[in-house]
């Protein structure tokens, strides 16, 4: 069961709350429609229940608020907006990545694809799906964890009637298995047709909470739709004859010469028009919504201005049509916890999730291919001169470039590592940033380090083979410290990848990650060189021997050579620059995370209206 108690949004300065003291429930085994015009607060109410926006009140999912549920994806399936996913990712790849985030088996992706009718389209890219397929994939994402409760925001928006009927049939089947289904809509006829219970809101307040049959009887009334060039004269004639016959008839004027007549029939309206010599261009029976008129509001169920009631003629028995039921005001729920966005869970299997994120799009292969081709071409051109040292040739690093292609490519892969979370949210099916989870960060650091090391080694090996094929292998004489040079080369590539990753995490945009990578050789390295060459600076050549004297037990003298090599790598201007940059970015990542949490806590206090 889903219970919303006293849901109230944090009002903006000078504006009323979008949702005010909203209380209702969605029972298991039933489909509940949250009905309201655009701007009535439906989406805000869902976001408050899902703890995505600050405010007062609480929503219980089978007796527990969302932040008390260990695995929310297995309890609540959410659909807010479009399907969240990179347009280049396949439908199956997207679901398998979400399965790793939700902690469910990867085979569940094929099961939900079959459930929503996308079995043969699992290899289609998300960006090529039609609106109906996109909505089916979004519903598959919501059903991935086998949730007990489904919360959907206007799931049939933009769909044709056939797709809408299919979606409502799927929601009905899910409810018949004992689940609770809550969805929003602005169409009262759809709510009456597809839901078991209809909760009507207006201006963020509860207007009615009714069974579907009661809702149809009180909100939906049969009417006659009329279009005539003399609509005003026809309305006056209908009202005059209804008054003479002491019959209850309501005539409503709409734009474009349209009339809506309640309490009459097409035959009667046609006879009245004939007797008065008035032409009629349209005459049809239909079902209309009288909710906004009954409530006296200014906005109809479709967000249009409410039609003007010309006259309501009551007979001897008296009374107009039935009005929507307005329940008594419910007491507020003070002291309930404010919604907290920072409690959205991270992936349950972060490493598996990150691998599928990295390998699920063609961007990774495109970057790697471009880097390898550029490295081979630059290495062949550098070896042709015969004056470039072999390490520079194998690294494809001419003096004109700030970084070799492998380092730039690794930095770009790191900068794109947060794209799915910030641009195409993957851990929750809603728009918003993913919180700074340590497990997710460590997984990203590990995966980007592995990708960067593989890219660096592949570039070096391919460059060496290409140079050997073109110029022969006899001139390739490796220096005695080749192992240390290789380690430093891989370490520099990994450092660039991490710099791009942390910068993208701090500024939430991939461009900042690329800029941080390029800033290391362009800005930081010259500053480090100036500091190292400044008067009074001393070399660290005696540090290994000094460390050996202090250590107990004593390490062998051969270790001095390894220690000196490691210190040489770290003390190199590029190594120092990368170390400083990574330290600064890691500190900024930590501070922005703390600031983000503090901001939400302050909004929590402001929304609750009481001190923390």
Secondary structure as the mmCIF struct_conf table of DSSP 4:
data_model
#
loop_
_struct_conf.conf_type_id
_struct_conf.id
_struct_conf.beg_label_comp_id
_struct_conf.beg_label_asym_id
_struct_conf.beg_label_seq_id
_struct_conf.end_label_comp_id
_struct_conf.end_label_asym_id
_struct_conf.end_label_seq_id
STRN STRN1 UNK A 2 UNK A 9
HELX_LH_PP_P HELX_LH_PP_P1 UNK A 11 UNK A 12
TURN_TY1_P TURN_TY1_P1 UNK A 13 UNK A 14
BEND BEND1 UNK A 15 UNK A 15
BEND BEND2 UNK A 18 UNK A 19
BEND BEND3 UNK A 21 UNK A 21
STRN STRN2 UNK A 22 UNK A 26
TURN_TY1_P TURN_TY1_P2 UNK A 28 UNK A 29
BEND BEND4 UNK A 30 UNK A 30
STRN STRN3 UNK A 31 UNK A 35
TURN_TY1_P TURN_TY1_P3 UNK A 38 UNK A 39
BEND BEND5 UNK A 40 UNK A 41
HELX_RH_AL_P HELX_RH_AL_P1 UNK A 42 UNK A 49
TURN_TY1_P TURN_TY1_P4 UNK A 50 UNK A 51
BEND BEND6 UNK A 53 UNK A 53
STRN STRN4 UNK A 55 UNK A 61
TURN_TY1_P TURN_TY1_P5 UNK A 62 UNK A 63
STRN STRN5 UNK A 64 UNK A 64
HELX_RH_3T_P HELX_RH_3T_P1 UNK A 66 UNK A 68
BEND BEND7 UNK A 70 UNK A 70
HELX_RH_AL_P HELX_RH_AL_P2 UNK A 72 UNK A 75
STRN STRN6 UNK A 76 UNK A 79
BEND BEND8 UNK A 81 UNK A 82
HELX_LH_PP_P HELX_LH_PP_P2 UNK A 83 UNK A 84
BEND BEND9 UNK A 85 UNK A 85
TURN_TY1_P TURN_TY1_P6 UNK A 87 UNK A 88
BEND BEND10 UNK A 89 UNK A 89
STRN STRN7 UNK A 90 UNK A 90
HELX_RH_AL_P HELX_RH_AL_P3 UNK A 91 UNK A 102
TURN_TY1_P TURN_TY1_P7 UNK A 103 UNK A 103
TURN_TY1_P TURN_TY1_P8 UNK A 106 UNK A 107
HELX_RH_AL_P HELX_RH_AL_P4 UNK A 108 UNK A 115
TURN_TY1_P TURN_TY1_P9 UNK A 116 UNK A 117
HELX_RH_3T_P HELX_RH_3T_P2 UNK A 119 UNK A 121
TURN_TY1_P TURN_TY1_P10 UNK A 122 UNK A 123
BEND BEND11 UNK A 124 UNK A 124
STRN STRN8 UNK A 125 UNK A 125
HELX_RH_3T_P HELX_RH_3T_P3 UNK A 126 UNK A 128
HELX_RH_AL_P HELX_RH_AL_P5 UNK A 131 UNK A 143
TURN_TY1_P TURN_TY1_P11 UNK A 144 UNK A 145
BEND BEND12 UNK A 148 UNK A 148
STRN STRN9 UNK A 149 UNK A 152
BEND BEND13 UNK A 153 UNK A 154
TURN_TY1_P TURN_TY1_P12 UNK A 155 UNK A 158
HELX_RH_AL_P HELX_RH_AL_P6 UNK A 161 UNK A 176
TURN_TY1_P TURN_TY1_P13 UNK A 177 UNK A 178
STRN STRN10 UNK A 180 UNK A 185
BEND BEND14 UNK A 186 UNK A 186
HELX_RH_AL_P HELX_RH_AL_P7 UNK A 188 UNK A 194
BEND BEND15 UNK A 196 UNK A 196
STRN STRN11 UNK A 197 UNK A 202
TURN_TY1_P TURN_TY1_P14 UNK A 203 UNK A 204
STRN STRN12 UNK A 205 UNK A 211
HELX_RH_AL_P HELX_RH_AL_P8 UNK A 212 UNK A 219
STRN STRN13 UNK A 220 UNK A 227
TURN_TY1_P TURN_TY1_P15 UNK A 229 UNK A 230
HELX_RH_AL_P HELX_RH_AL_P9 UNK A 231 UNK A 244
TURN_TY1_P TURN_TY1_P16 UNK A 245 UNK A 246
STRN STRN14 UNK A 249 UNK A 254
TURN_TY1_P TURN_TY1_P17 UNK A 255 UNK A 257
STRN STRN15 UNK A 258 UNK A 262
BEND BEND16 UNK A 263 UNK A 263
HELX_RH_AL_P HELX_RH_AL_P10 UNK A 266 UNK A 275
TURN_TY1_P TURN_TY1_P18 UNK A 276 UNK A 277
BEND BEND17 UNK A 281 UNK A 281
STRN STRN16 UNK A 282 UNK A 289
HELX_RH_AL_P HELX_RH_AL_P11 UNK A 291 UNK A 295
TURN_TY1_P TURN_TY1_P19 UNK A 296 UNK A 296
BEND BEND18 UNK A 298 UNK A 298
STRN STRN17 UNK A 299 UNK A 299
TURN_TY1_P TURN_TY1_P20 UNK A 301 UNK A 302
BEND BEND19 UNK A 303 UNK A 304
STRN STRN18 UNK A 305 UNK A 305
HELX_LH_PP_P HELX_LH_PP_P3 UNK A 306 UNK A 307
STRN STRN19 UNK A 308 UNK A 313
TURN_TY1_P TURN_TY1_P21 UNK A 316 UNK A 317
BEND BEND20 UNK A 321 UNK A 321
HELX_LH_PP_P HELX_LH_PP_P4 UNK A 322 UNK A 325
HELX_LH_PP_P HELX_LH_PP_P5 UNK A 327 UNK A 332
TURN_TY1_P TURN_TY1_P22 UNK A 334 UNK A 335
HELX_LH_PP_P HELX_LH_PP_P6 UNK A 336 UNK A 339
HELX_RH_3T_P HELX_RH_3T_P4 UNK A 341 UNK A 343
TURN_TY1_P TURN_TY1_P23 UNK A 348 UNK A 349
HELX_RH_AL_P HELX_RH_AL_P12 UNK A 350 UNK A 359
TURN_TY1_P TURN_TY1_P24 UNK A 360 UNK A 360
BEND BEND21 UNK A 361 UNK A 361
HELX_RH_AL_P HELX_RH_AL_P13 UNK A 362 UNK A 385
BEND BEND22 UNK A 386 UNK A 386
BEND BEND23 UNK A 388 UNK A 388
HELX_RH_AL_P HELX_RH_AL_P14 UNK A 390 UNK A 395
TURN_TY1_P TURN_TY1_P25 UNK A 396 UNK A 396
TURN_TY1_P TURN_TY1_P26 UNK A 399 UNK A 400
BEND BEND24 UNK A 401 UNK A 403
HELX_RH_AL_P HELX_RH_AL_P15 UNK A 405 UNK A 415
HELX_RH_3T_P HELX_RH_3T_P5 UNK A 416 UNK A 418
HELX_RH_AL_P HELX_RH_AL_P16 UNK A 419 UNK A 422
TURN_TY1_P TURN_TY1_P27 UNK A 423 UNK A 423
BEND BEND25 UNK A 424 UNK A 424
BEND BEND26 UNK A 427 UNK A 432
HELX_LH_PP_P HELX_LH_PP_P7 UNK A 433 UNK A 435
HELX_RH_AL_P HELX_RH_AL_P17 UNK A 438 UNK A 471
BEND BEND27 UNK A 473 UNK A 473
TURN_TY1_P TURN_TY1_P28 UNK A 474 UNK A 475
TURN_TY1_P TURN_TY1_P29 UNK A 480 UNK A 481
HELX_RH_AL_P HELX_RH_AL_P18 UNK A 482 UNK A 507
BEND BEND28 UNK A 508 UNK A 509
HELX_RH_AL_P HELX_RH_AL_P19 UNK A 510 UNK A 519
HELX_RH_PI_P HELX_RH_PI_P1 UNK A 520 UNK A 524
HELX_RH_AL_P HELX_RH_AL_P20 UNK A 525 UNK A 532
TURN_TY1_P TURN_TY1_P30 UNK A 533 UNK A 533
BEND BEND29 UNK A 534 UNK A 534
TURN_TY1_P TURN_TY1_P31 UNK A 535 UNK A 536
TURN_TY1_P TURN_TY1_P32 UNK A 541 UNK A 542
HELX_RH_AL_P HELX_RH_AL_P21 UNK A 543 UNK A 550
BEND BEND30 UNK A 551 UNK A 553
HELX_LH_PP_P HELX_LH_PP_P8 UNK A 554 UNK A 556
TURN_TY1_P TURN_TY1_P33 UNK A 557 UNK A 557
HELX_RH_AL_P HELX_RH_AL_P22 UNK A 558 UNK A 571
BEND BEND31 UNK A 572 UNK A 572
HELX_RH_AL_P HELX_RH_AL_P23 UNK A 573 UNK A 608
TURN_TY1_P TURN_TY1_P34 UNK A 609 UNK A 609
BEND BEND32 UNK A 610 UNK A 610
#
